[in-house]
Amino acid sequence: MPELPEVETVRRGLLPVMEGQVIAQATVNRDGLRWPFPEGMAARLTGARVNTLRRRSKYILADLSTDETLLIHLGMSGRMLISGQMLGSFHHDHPAPQKHDHVVLDMAGGARITFNDARRFGAMDLMPTATAETHPLLAALGPEPMGNAFDESYLVARLKGRNTPIKSALLDQHIVAGLGNIYVCETLYRARIAPATKAGALTAKQVAALVPIIREVLAEAIEAGGSSLRDFRQADGELGYFQHSFQVYDREGQPCVTPGCSAKIERMVQSGRSSFYCPICQR
C-alpha cells in the first residue's frame, strides 16, 4: 500500500497538469472500485476547475470549482498516469486504452490523467468541500507528521501509558496520519528503539526524539520519489528510489549498516506485518 511519501510524490507529479486546470471531459469506465463511485461522477467532474490539489494522509484531494472535492485513494496498485503533456524533456502521447483504465480525466490544457488500478482496491469519491474533513475516511485521522500540530509534546501525550508496541502505535492513523510499515521500520531503526517496545515504556525524551526522525525519513523518501515496491509508480511512470536507501526494511539476514555493529537484520511479525530491525542497535 503506498505510504505518505508515495502519495505526496504522485500529488506533486499531478500538480502541473491538474491544479488550475479545467476537466474538459471525465470518463468513468466502471461502477466503482473498492466502493461504488458516487452517482453521476463523470458529469459532476466534467467542466470543473481544479482549484487546489492537496494531500491528507494517504489520500489525494482535488478541491473543485463546483464546491466539491474529489478524493482519490491509490489502494494497492492504483496509478495516476499522465499522457499528452510535456514532462521535463519527455513527451508522453496518449496510450491506447488499457483494461484497467477505470477513470480518465481529459484536461483542457491537453493532458490526460488516467486512474489505472489492476487490483481495484483504490477508491474515488466526491464530497462537499466545506465538510470534506468530516468524510468517514478523513474524520478520525491524526495530524500530519510534517505539520505543526505534530510536535514533541503532542506525541508524548498521545503515547503516555499506552501498552501497545511502539510500532503499532506509530501505525495508528488516529495518532499520526500517513505513516506505514516501511517508514516506521526505518524511523525506529534510526531512533534505536526495538519495534516491540511498549509505547508507554519509552521515556518522554525518547518519544520526543521520534518527531524529527519521522520528518527526516519522510523528507528523504519524498525527495527520492518514494519507494517502488510491487506496483507503485510516480505520476510520470518513473520508479521511486528510496528503497535503495533502506537501512532495515526488507533487509532480513543482511548486515546492519551501523559502523561497528556485527548483527544481521532480523524480521518479526507484528499484527500481520513484517517488522525489520537490528537486535543489537535497537533496544
N, C-alpha and C positions, 0 to 999 in steps of 0.2 A: 504494500500500500504506500503510495507516495506520501512523504512527510513534508513538513513545512518548507524546507529548502527547495524541494522539487516543485511544489505548488507555486512558491514565490518565483522560481525561475520561469515557469510557464507563464505566470502573470506578466512578468517583465517582458517576455517574448511577444506577448499579445498586445502590450501597450501601444506600440507604434501603429498598429493596424486596426485597433478597436476603439481606444479612448478618443472621444471627439468625433467619431465616425458614425454614419447612419447605416443601419442594417437594411440594405436595399431589398433583400429577399431572404427570408428564413424558410428552410425546407426541413420538415420532420419526417423521417422515413419509417418510423415505427411508433407504437403506442406508448412506449416507455422503456426504461432500462431497469434499474433496481426497483424503482417505483414507477407508476404511470406518470407520464408527462401531464402538466396542467392542461385543462381544456383550452383549446384554441391557441396553443402556444405559438405556432407558426405565424398566425395572424397578429397576435399581440406583439411579437418581436419585429415583424416587418414594418419598416418605416420609423422605428425608434432610433434615437441617437444614444450612443453610449456616453453618458456624461463623465462617469468615473469607473475605473476598473481597479478594484481593491481586493484584498485577501483577508479572510478571517479564519484563523486556524488552518485547516486543510481545504478550505472552500474558496473558490474564486467568486467574487460578487461584482456584477456589472450593473451599476445604477443607471437606469434609462430615463429618457426624457418623458416617458409616459407615466412617471412616478411609480414604476415597478422596478424591482431588482431581480435580475437573473442570477440564480445560484447554480454553480457548477461544481460537481464533485467528480474527480477523475476515477475513483474506485481503484480496482487492482490493475487494470490495463488500459484505462481511458487515456486518450491522447488528443490534444488540441493542435491540429496541423494547419499550417499557413501555406497557401499557394497563391500564385499570381501577384506576388509583391516582391520588390527588391529587399533582400535581407543581407545587409553588408555588401559583399561582392557577388552574391549568388542570387539568381532569379529562379523562383520555383513556379513553373507553369501549373495550371490546374490539372491534376492527375485524373485518370479515368475513375469513375465511382467504384468504391470497394464495398464488399459485402457488409462490413461492419461500420460503414459511414452512417451514423444514426441521425445526426443533426448537422446541417450545413448552413452557414451564415455567409451570404454574399454581401460584402460591404460596398458602400457607394464609392469608396476610394479604389476599388479594383481587387482588393484582397478577398480571398475565400478562406473561411475558418471552418474546419471540419472536425467534429467530435467523433472520433473513431474509438470503438470500445469492443474488443473481441469477446470479453467475458461478460459484458453487460452488468457489471457491478457499479458502474458510475451512476450519476443522477443529475437531473436538471429540474429546477423548479422556478416558479415566478411568484413574487410576493410584493405587497406594498412596501415601497422604500421606507416610508415613515415608521413602519413597525417591523422592519427586517430583523432587528436584533432579538425579537421575540419569536422568531421562527423556531419550530421544535428542534432543528439541528443546531441552532446557534444560541438559544436562550440560556443554557446552563454551562456554556464554555467559560473557562477561567481566562485570566488576562493573557495577552500576547507576550511571549518571552522576550521580545525585543522592545516592548513598550514600557512606558514609565510606571504603569501600575504593577508591573512585575519587578519588585525590588527585594532587597535582603530582608527587610522587616516583614514584608508580606509572606515570603516563603517560610521564614522561621515560624511565624504564627500559624500557618496552614499545616506545617509538618509536626508541630509540637504535640507530643503524646501519641502520635499515630503508631499503631502496631503493625502496619503493613510494611513490606520490604521497600527500601528507597527506590528500587527500580520500578515497582508497581505504582508508587506514589507519583513519580515524575511522568508516568504514562497516563495518569488520571487526567482526562481532559477538563475536569471540573477544577483542578488545581492550576494547571497551566495548559494553554491551548497549543496544539500543533506538534508537540513532541511525540516521536515514535520510537520504535525499538532501536534503530540504528544509532540515532544521535544521543539517546540516553546511555547506551553502552559506551559510546565514545566519551561522553561527559563524565561518567562515573570513573572511567579509567584515568582521565586527566585529574580528577579530584581525589584519586587514590582511595575510593570508597568501594567496598565489595557490594555487588548488586543485591545480595540477600540481607544486608544490614537493615535492621528495623529503622524506619524513618525517625521514630521518636527517640532512638538511642543516640542519634547524632547530636553533637554539640551545636549551639547556635552559631558558633564560628564556622563549623563545617558546612552547615546548611547555607549560611550567607555566602560562603565561597563558591557555592554551586551556581549562583546567579551569573557572575561574569564569565564563568566557564561555559555555561549553556549558550550565552550570547556569542562567545568566541567560536564555539564549534559550529553554530548555525551560520554565523557570518562567513566562516571559511567555506562551508558547504555551498552557500548561495553564490559566493564568488567563483567556486569551481563548477557551478551549474548543476549542483545536486549529485545524487548517486544513481547511476544507471544499473539497477538491479532488475532482472527479468524484463519487464515491458516498458519501463519509464523512458521517455524521450522528452527533450525540450520542445518548445513550440515549432522550432525550425527543423525538427527531426534529428538534431545532433545529440550525441551522448553527453551526459554529465561526467565529471572526472573526480569527484570527491572520494569515490570508492578506492582510488589509488592512494589515498591518504589515511585509510582506516588503520588505526593502531591496535584495535582488538576485534572489531566486528568481523565475523566470518573468517577469523584467522586461527581457528582451533588447531592446536598442535604446532603452531609456528612460534618462533622465539619472541619473547617480549621485547619491545623496541627500547625500553628504558636502559640506558647505559649501565652496565654492571649487573643487570638482573639476569639470572640464569634460568628463570622459569619459562615454561611454554604456556601459551594462551589456552585456557580451558573453556568449556561450554557447559552450561547448566540450563535446564528448562524451568521457566517460571511462568505460571498461568498460561501454558501452552506456547510460550515464545522462548526462543533461544537467547540466553544471556552469555556474552563473551567477556572474559575478564582474566587478569593476571592474579594467580593465587598468592603471589608474594607482594606485589606492589599495592594491591587493593585489599584493605583490611576492614 
